[in-house]
Amino acid sequence: MIGSINVDLVVFVPHLPTPGETVLGSGFERHFGGKGANQAVAAARAGAGVSMIGAVGRDANGDESLDQLVREGVDVARVRRVEEPTGVALITVGPDGENQIAVAPGANRVMADIEQDLGEPMPGAVLLASLEVPIAAVTAAMRWASHHGVTIVLNPAPAQPLPAEILACGPILTPNRDELLTISGAGDPESAVMAVQRAGARAVIITRGASGALLVDGERRVEIPARQVTAVDATGAGDTFSGVLAAWLAEGRPLLAAVQAGNVAAGLSVTRAGAREGMPTRVEIEAELAR
């Protein structure tokens, strides 16, 4: 697992603010987050053994962030302590669970030469990465994974155009629609899928919130509908999806089964407030899949 580690500051508002608008909130919460750390927790709760590569500051937020990951069963031996402050995300959440997020990366920016942190992969290992850390670090990790035959899952968020070298490593991509368009440079989803597949992506899973997900794996296209739930907070739903997907793949499960598990887990996650607080356990995921 390579990615960001943040502290989330969350304000609940009657509607998401428009540019220049001040909205009075109804509540405030502080949570531990970062796309990388969230995905690590999601995978750990789904039963995977998880080792985190990232960076935090030498501050109280860093101490607490690592303590929380350890409590979730995540190995933090390869998380660096640096002079930059631990990353912070400012999040507003509307009444329907939709959100707006601004991130100050802080320590997450101080990651470049990560080869020394990678070592030899375990049998069945899966590399899960996201883009809240420098693209050079992500590229190096994928180069390593490709060399060792390790399955790669890339959640391309926050979205940016992807270097050809990353796509050539054959990742399974988990973008939403807007992220898909950004990483491909295409003007519509169909062209975008074709572009990233031609560039080397093994499969594309387009996450679509309450509409579920679409798996495009070569010529195969499978619609995975979402379960009907009452959304409270969508923060972390995408991270839950990617983390559980990676956990299922690490067990040798078929890609479609892994997508179905991630889809169910993401649906469960939005029923509770907080990016991690809503992340389901293995027992909860399997119970929902059995319904």
PEWO-V841767 format. One record per backbone hydrogen bond with DSSP energy under -1.0 kcal/mol. NH is the residue of the N-H (numbers start at 1). CO is the residue of the C=O. E is the energy in kcal/mol with one decimal. If there is no record, write none. Layout:
NH_CO_E, NH_CO_E
//
This chain:
2_128_-2.3, 3_53_-1.9, 6_33_-2.2, 7_87_-1.7, 8_31_-3.3, 9_89_-3.1, 10_29_-3.1, 11_91_-2.7, 12_27_-2.2, 13_93_-2.8, 21_18_-2.5, 26_12_-3.3, 29_10_-2.4, 31_8_-2.8, 33_6_-2.8, 37_4_-2.6, 38_34_-3.1, 39_35_-2.4, 40_36_-2.0, 41_37_-2.3, 42_38_-2.6, 43_39_-2.4, 44_40_-2.3, 45_41_-2.8, 46_42_-1.3, 47_44_-1.7, 48_43_-2.5, 52_75_-2.9, 53_1_-2.6, 56_80_-2.6, 58_82_-1.0, 59_57_-1.1, 63_59_-2.3, 64_60_-2.7, 65_61_-2.2, 66_62_-2.2, 67_63_-2.3, 68_64_-2.4, 69_65_-1.9, 70_66_-2.5, 71_67_-2.1, 72_68_-1.2, 73_70_-1.8, 74_69_-2.4, 75_50_-2.8, 79_76_-1.9, 80_54_-2.8, 82_56_-2.4, 88_104_-2.2, 89_7_-2.5, 90_102_-3.4, 91_9_-2.9, 92_100_-2.3, 93_11_-2.4, 94_98_-3.0, 97_94_-1.8, 100_92_-2.0, 102_90_-2.4, 104_88_-3.4, 107_85_-2.6, 108_105_-2.1, 109_106_-2.0, 110_107_-1.8, 111_109_-1.4, 114_112_-1.7, 117_114_-2.0, 118_115_-1.4, 125_122_-1.9, 127_151_-3.0, 129_153_-2.3, 131_157_-2.2, 138_134_-1.6, 139_135_-2.7, 140_136_-2.1, 141_137_-2.2, 142_138_-2.3, 143_139_-2.4, 144_140_-2.1, 145_141_-2.4, 146_142_-2.9, 147_143_-2.1, 148_144_-1.8, 150_145_-2.9, 151_125_-1.0, 153_127_-3.2, 154_172_-2.7, 155_129_-2.8, 157_155_-2.6, 162_183_-1.2, 167_163_-1.4, 168_164_-2.2, 169_166_-1.1, 170_167_-1.8, 172_152_-2.7, 173_203_-2.6, 174_154_-2.0, 180_176_-2.4, 181_177_-1.9, 182_178_-2.1, 183_179_-2.7, 184_180_-1.4, 185_181_-2.1, 192_188_-2.3, 193_189_-2.7, 194_190_-2.0, 195_191_-2.2, 196_192_-2.3, 197_193_-2.1, 198_194_-2.3, 199_195_-1.6, 200_197_-1.2, 201_196_-2.6, 202_171_-1.6, 204_216_-2.7, 205_173_-2.8, 206_214_-2.6, 207_175_-2.3, 208_212_-3.1, 211_208_-2.4, 212_209_-2.0, 213_224_-2.5, 214_206_-2.0, 215_222_-2.8, 216_204_-3.1, 217_220_-2.6, 220_217_-2.0, 222_215_-2.4, 224_213_-3.2, 232_270_-3.9, 233_270_-1.8, 234_97_-3.0, 237_234_-2.1, 240_236_-2.5, 241_237_-2.3, 242_238_-2.3, 243_239_-2.6, 244_240_-2.5, 245_241_-2.5, 246_242_-2.3, 247_243_-2.0, 248_244_-2.5, 249_245_-2.3, 250_246_-2.3, 252_249_-2.0, 253_248_-2.0, 258_254_-2.1, 259_255_-2.4, 260_256_-2.4, 261_257_-2.1, 262_258_-2.4, 263_259_-2.6, 264_260_-2.2, 265_261_-2.5, 266_262_-2.4, 267_263_-1.9, 268_264_-2.1, 269_265_-2.0, 270_266_-1.1, 271_268_-1.3, 272_269_-1.1, 278_274_-1.1, 279_276_-1.8, 282_45_-1.6, 285_281_-2.3, 286_282_-2.6, 287_283_-2.2, 288_284_-2.1, 289_285_-2.4, 290_286_-1.6
//
